[in-house]
Amino acid sequence: QSGIHDGDFYDGGWCAGHEDRDQWLEIDARRPTRFTGVITQGLNSIWTYDWVTSYKVQFSNDTHAWQPSRNGTEEAVFLGNKDPETPVLNALPTPVVARYIRINPQTWFENGTICLRAEILGCPLPDPNNIYSWENDPVPTDKLDFRHHNYKEMRKLMKKVNEECPNITRVYSIGKSYLGLKMYVMEISDNPGQHELGESPQHGAERGDAAGTTSRAHPWRWQTESGSSGSELAGWAMGRWTYEGIDLNHNFADLNTALWDAEDNELVPHKFPNHYLPIPEYYTFANATVAPETRAVIDWMQKYPFVLSANLHGGELVVTYPYDMTRTYWKAQELTPTPDDARRPCHYEDFVREGNIINGANWHTVPGSMNDFSYLHTNCFEVTVELSCDKFPHESELPREWENNKESLLVFMEQVRRGIKGVVRDKDTEQGIADAIVSVDGINHDVRTGIAGTTGRSPRPLSTAITGACCTSVLLNPGEYEVTAAAEGYHPVTRTCRVSYEDNPTLCDFQLTKTPKQRLREILARGGKIPKDLILRRRRGMCSVRLALPPPRSLV
């Protein structure tokens, strides 16, 4: 559905080289296969409207001799699509065993050209000529219910898991959808519902699974009323728009533009913050085009100090990381790195060769994405994981998909334990300092401490640790870093923090001393007496001021 260069000639599907009935798309199943049907869609493109309205199907075992699919004695002609997106399923009149299959377009949209997307239905068979070539699909050892769940089924499943594991799970709601359905989240932790000092919460849209003593997982599924519980005939857009018709993938506040304007005017970070950017006023208005689901998620992100997150999408095999929006507003794609790229580059222009990892904006621009919003408004680093071109695989394929992705998901969540973590405290009282700014030398993207003074990726409400992985200003790879903690009314403190290769974050605490001016303010506010050391410091300061004044002019 999407190519390496979004919007190019080869993006969005297959297109024939000529407009005639001799064109064909050939698929090699690589083994004898019992073909049973074909699903087609039109081209996924924002530039053109192209789809095939009818086609024939042919089979071969050697690519030389081809036999057509027949409906009785006549060659079968299958009705195709009427628009670019709606999938159309055609079952073969009779299943055919072969290795190769061709789709031969006969007619197409009169104002377009021959383009299509296709999925072939069938079951692979053992090769009778080679008994050693047969590969068995992995059999999952996890006792899971492998099927697509609708809202009610998912709610029952979460309740069942919570009842079976009450000591490590908690189910709660983060708000309601447009139609009033509660948006449920499952927290997985050793002490669910209680944030512990040094914990690193993480969340994931769609699905997730993890538990640990130093982190908390909050997997959730973003399912809109306009979507379905899953179907092979569902396109990439299924479930993306809400009942109101709002595209959730573009519905978060655009904080990028304000930051980049401030950077162009050299206001960052002295007059304009490089992190925890405020939400624009227009976005908070009641008549703003913001889905209630989006508002609920934003409130949720502000209440919990998330550190790491992944959104699971369909559409391609690729992982994208911020920024998702191009800095040049009129460009459809442009490398737009975050400040983290300066120290930990992890973008690749040839992302197919380099593990399918790419800067989101360099793939295609997505204004108002959840990834960029999380990066700029909270202390959470978020990536998008595109798992497959098939958004809703057949239920028979789900066990294999689980085995293929389970270990990767767990390893991703373990990255929350990398980097540094620590607490910023008042040196005299030992109390945590909220809203202290923690910065890493060389990375122009800071973080703030939470209420308890733990350094982390949360705007205000709770506290968490600095921990990490590639491409984030807080989640750090092994190495040595100059880290500074600063807070209003305190002297800043800088220390060297070394991140090891161990599977545990490095402890990096800070103790800040109040400035004399701040101590004086607090004493006067309480109506107390000024200590002698402050009086002496104050007198020294006044003497310094007097000595710095120029001598008065003589009167003549």
Secondary structure, DSSP 8 states (H G I E B T S, - for coil): ---SSTTSTTTTSEE-SSSSTT--EEEEEEEEEEEEEEEEE----SS----EEEEEEEEESSSSS-EE-EETTEE--EE--SSSS--EEEEEEEEEEEEEEEEEEEEE-TTS-SEEEEEEEEEE---TT-TTS--------S----S---HHHHHHHHHHHHHH-TTTEEEEEEEE-TTS-EEEEEEESSSTT---TT-EEEEEES------SSEEEEEE----TTS-S--TT--TTTTTB-TT--BGGG-S---HHHHHHHHHTT-TTTTS-SSS----HHHHSTTSS--HHHHHHHHHHHHS---EEEEEE-SSSEEEES--S-SSTT-S------GGGGTS----SSTTTTTSEEEHHHH---TT-HHHHHHHHSS-EEEEEE--S-SS--GGGHHHHHHHHHHHHHHHHHGGGSSEE-BEEETTT--B-TT-EEEETT-S--EE--TT-B-SS-SSSS-------SS-SSS--SEEEEEEEE-TTB--EEEEEEE-SSSS-EE--EEE-B-HHHHHHHHHHHT----HHHHHHHHHHHHHHHHHS-------
